[in-house]
Amino acid sequence: MTRELRRLVLALGVASLPVLLDRNALLRVADMHALAESPWPWFIPAHAFLLYVWTPVVTLSGVLLCLSPGLVLALLLNLGRNVHRWL
């Protein structure tokens, strides 16, 4: 395995950490469905970090966790000559 591939695997591993460390983040957000009946359902300051920062981070982390084995395998099989072909 080349140094660049090791760095990529390490970066994908680090990027996958949020979903592994906080698997219940999306469940906590789903439990807030009653807040949609509030007078201001689009912005809830009390839960702003969870709703608008942490949830997207965890979601993207989960996507990377699911896609990373295939992306690394494509690189190992030399199918990733350029970024478009790799993805």
C-alpha positions, 0 to 999 in steps of 0.5 A: 500500500502506498503512502498516499493510499495510507493517508487516504484510508487514515483520512476516511477513518478519521472522517468516519469517527463522528458517526461511530462515536455518536450513533444516537445523534439522528435518533435524538433529532428525530425525537424532536419532531414535536418542535415542528409545532412550535411558533418558529419551527425553522430555527430552534436556538436551544438545539442549534448546534445539534440540528444545524452542525452536528447532524450534518457532520454525522450524516456525512460521516455515515455516508463516508463510512459506507462508501469508503471500502468501495472507494479504497478497493477501486484505488487498489484495483487501479480503477481510479485514474481520475476523480470522476472515474474513481467516484 
